[in-house]
Amino acid sequence: MRLSGKIALVTGAARGIGEAAAAAFVREGARVILSDIDEAGAAAAAARLGQRSERLDVREEKDWIRVLDGILAREGRLDILLNNAGVTGFEGAIRPHDPEHTSLEDWRAVHATNLDGVFLGCKHAIAAMRRTGAGAIINMSSRSGIVGVPGASAYASSKAAIRNHTKSVALYCAGEGLNIRCNSIHPAAILTPMWEPMLGEGPERDQRMRDFVAEAPMKRFGAPEEVAAICVLLASDEAAYMTGSEIHIDGGILAGSSVSPTRE
């Protein structure tokens, strides 16, 4: 029970990594508030786990204030925030996201969720965690926040900004004398519902899956539960001396070579 008695808020918790992390937090003894812009999805996930849910549009500061005020009124504190909510920009109609053809509207829409959402989460979590002077903020970045992605430039830019803002938050909290740690996680291809439109169905699905992970030395997708395990570590007191750090979970992609190992 590595998170026994801790109060956690998870954004984007209706499915995928967010739901898996919420489930892992519960197994480790935390009381979790699952939040999402998909109110029904968050409620269903929370019901499966026996926890609370909230509708939270991470782009809206008033939503953050309402949700955190409610948590403090009920629980008296906030110990863990997982800023997981995010979009790729390809959720609706497929439009160009390269540096030349991305529209300003699409660029701003991706940053509003991915970056503004993390900024607002950190801002209001710090204020909430001042009650105890301690806490753990975990920001979900991406491998795409480390390298350029020409076909998804807004997504890559937003995730790179999350990586840097995490370090700013970590330094600020330490400078304020607060034991509030802030770290980022950088997954690569994790098999969540976000991938389904690209993978499709039918006989070509397996080949598409192999193509997407061809550059990963481990030659497979990661599982949401594997990312959730890292979330538990960073949320726990075992990571008490980790702040401003980044953890890559990418099957070896960033290990240092663009050439995957082969067997003779």
N, C-alpha and C positions, 0 to 999 in steps of 0.2 A: 504494500500500500504506500507507494512512493509519493503520492499526492494526497495523503489522508487529510480530510477536512479542508482542503483548499477550495477556493471559489474561482471558477474559470469561465471565461466568456470566449466562445469560438464563433468567428464570422464565416459565412459561406459554409454552414454546417449541414445543409440539407442533403448533401451527397458528397461523394468523392473523398478527397483528403480531409476535408473539414469534418465529415461525419465519422470517418475512421479515427481521427484524432480525438473527437469528443468521446467516442466509445472507449478508447484507450485511457483517457483521463478518468472516466467513470470507473473502469476496472482497477485503477490505481487509487481510488478512494476520493476523488474530487467530486464536488457538486458543480454541474456544468449547465450553463445557459447556452443553448444552441440557437444561433441567430442566422437569418438569411433574408434576402429580399423576397425569396420564395417562402411566404409565410406558411403555406400548407405543407410544403416539403420539410421545413424546419420542425413544425409541430409533429409530423409523422415520425421523423427521426428521433425527436425528444421522447415521444411516447414509447418507442421501442427501447429506449434507454432508461425510462423512468425519471426523466429530467424536465426542466422548464425550457420553453422556447420563446423567442421574441422576433418580431419582424424588424429588421434593421437594414436600411439602405445605407451602406457605408459612405456614400457620396454626400449624405445629408447630415450636417452637424446637429440639427435638432433631434435626429434619431439617436445619435450617440448620447446626447445629453439625457434624453428620456430613458434609454435602456440602462445607462450607468447610474442615473439617479434611482431607478427602481432596484437595481442590484444592491446599492448601498443602503437603501431603506430596508430591504428584506434581510440582507446578509451582513451588513455592517462593514464590508470590505470587499476588495477585489484583489486576488492573488496572481491570476494568470490571464493574459490576453493573447489569443492566437489570431493574428491578423491574416486570415486565410482567403477571404473573398477576393476573387479576381476574374477577369475576362481576357480572352485572346483577341477579340475584335472580329472573330469569324463566327460568332454565335448565330447571327441572322444571315442575311444574304452575303454571299462571298464577294467582297470588294477588295481592290488592291490595297496592300499595306506596305508597299516598298517605299523607300525614301523619296522617290520622284512623284508617285501617283497617289499617295495617301491623301485623303481630304483632311482639311483642318478639323472638320466636325468629327471624323472617325478618330483622328489622333487624340483629340480632347476627350472623347468618350472613353477610350481605353485608359487614359491617365486619370480620369475622374474616379473610376472605380479602383484601379490598382494602386495609384499613388496618393490621390487625395484621401482615399479610404484608409490607407495606412497612416498617413499624416494625422488624420482626425482621431484614429484609434489610439495612436501613441499619445497624442495631446491629452485626450480625456482620461486615458488609463493612468498616465503619470499623476494627474490631479487626484484620481480615485485612490491610487496606491499610496499617496502621501499620508493617508489615514494611519497606515501601519509602518510606512517608511520602507516597505519592501515589496517585491513582486517580480514577475518574469513576463516580459513582452517578447513574443516570437513573431517575426515577420516572414511571411512566405514569399520569397523571391523565386528565382529560377536559374537554371543553367543559362538561360537566355539573358540573364542579368550580368553574365560574365563575358559572353562573346556576342558578336554582332549577328543579327538574323535579318538578312536583307528583305525577306518576304513577310516579316512580321516586325517591322521597325518600331511601331508604337509600343507593342508588347515588350520588346527587348529594352527599349528606353525606360519604360515604367519600372521594369524589374531591376534594372541597373540603379535607378534612383532609389528604390526600396533598399537595396544593398547599402548605399551610401547613407541614407537617412537613418538606418539602423545604427550605424556607427556614431552619428551625431547624437542620437537619443542616448546611447550608452554613455558617451562622454558627458553629456549634460547631466544625466542622473548622478553619475559618480561625482561630478563637480558640485552638485547640490547636496552631497552627503547622503544620498538616498541609496538604499540597497535594492535598487530596481535595475534588473539586468535586461538587456535588449540584444537579441541575437537573430540572425537570419538563416533560413534554410533554402537550399538551392537544388530542387529536384530537376531531373531531366524528364524522360518519357515515363510517366506514371499512368498506369492503365485506369483511367477514371471515365465517367460518362462524357467528359469533354471531348474525348477522342472518337466517340462513336460516329459522328458525321463523316469523319475522315476515313475511318476503317470500313464502314459499310457492312454489308452482309453478303452471304453467298460464297462461292468457291474462291474468290479473289481476296477474301478477308485475311486469310493466313499469310498470303504473300505480302499484302500491304503491311501487316504487322512486322514481318521480317524486314521489309524495306525501311520502316521507320526506326528500327533499332539496329540497323546495319552498322552504324558508326560506333555503337557501344561495345566495348570489349566483352562484356558479359552476354551480349546478344539476346537480351530480353527486355521487356517492360518491367519497371518497378511496380510494386503493389502499394496501394494507399496505406496499408498497415505498416509497411516498412518506413514510410515517412512519419507515420504516427508515432513510431517508436522513438524517433529523433525528437519529436515534439515533447514526448514524456520526459526524455533526458533533460532537455533545456528548461522545462517547467519545474523540474525537481530540484531539491537542495543538493543533489549530486553535482550539479553544474554551478555551484555557488561562486566559483572563480572565473566563470565564463561570461564575458559581456563584450559587445562589439564584434563578436566572432561570426563566422559564416561556416556552415556545414554543407558540403556537397554530397548529394545522393544521386549518382548519375551512371552507375554501372561501369565506372572507369573512364568515361569520356574525357574528362579534364585531367587525367593522370599525367599527361605530358607528351603524348604522341598521337598523331592523326592516323597512324597505321595500327590496326588491330592485330593482336598476336594471333598467329595461326599455328596449327599442328602439322607437322610433316607427315 
